[in-house]
Amino acid sequence: MKKYLLLFGLMAIVQFAFGNSHMGKFAEKDSIIVEFGKSGKIVLIIESKEDFDKLKAMDVNEIIRQLDIELDKETGEWNIVEQKAKIGNKEIITVREQGPETEVTVGRVKVTVDESGGNTKVKVESGEKKVKKEQTFRTFFNIDLGINTYLDGDGNFPSSAEPFATKGWGSWNVGLNWMASQRIAKGFYWDFGIGFQWYNFKFENRDFQAVRGDGEIDFIQRTDVNGFKSKISASYLTAQSLLKLDFGRMNDNGDKGLRIAAGPYVGYRVGGRSKYVYRELDGGGRRKEKLNTGTYLSNLRYGLRGEVGVGRFNFFSTYDLNTLFQDGRGPELHPITFGVIF
């Protein structure tokens, strides 16, 4: 009889939780409490005279029989099912009895009654919402924002004595990427896409200007003006391909786990120039000189990209296997970038 009490009590809780929006339409409700046996109790809530008239015509014994309680002999669970045309049997309430403990589940609400000790313990739990099924293929857009520098032929960062040594703040890398992701296995993905990348290399020594020399790039020291900014920029149409491991998805933790990805990229140059901002020695406003130095920049860019992510934070790094300038047209410099993904 305890399971009947739990069933009617839990159904009353569900009625209160999901039927709350309709309560304002009726006057104050009356309730009828039917007690039976030592502890049996049925609570009926009457909202109108019409409901009371219908109740008088109902047979309580028939209501109990229509609950259609079925016992699973293997698991010891009682299931109350609702018959649905064209859909079949839909389980709406499950009752499980294991010795002194009784558990009743309705949807995501679970009530557990434990009578193993001297006092009866009642526990009410609300289960998590059903996780949305992951798409096997999706497309998305992201933005790279990073800082550029480069390594010389010996794998070292150029010293400040070099005219082409870069300054971190101002040597921006900006990328706009249209991406797609194909799920290969649980937690394993292939990400690929195309985008535009803008390289900016701001020189630490602003007295030097990059100019187009005779067959190669020249870095000349400007002593005739006061320099404020000197840099080289280039833009590339880039395609990339990454293999990604998502340990959060792999362990059913959603986006909370660690993500790592790596793969190659290749790009074709669509622009390139140098920019020098200065002021005359005798004063006056700032002036700019923009020169076409793209002739000496590498037309083909290729390298390796790596990504690391945790939660909502994603970081990337790229390393160009090619040199920034064409062979014999400038110093041997391999661009490298560190940044974040939005």
Summary of the structure (lengths in Angstrom):
residues: 342
radius of gyration: 36.0
end to end distance: 58.6
largest distance: 107.0
contacts: 929
relative contact order: 0.10
helix: 14%
strand: 56%
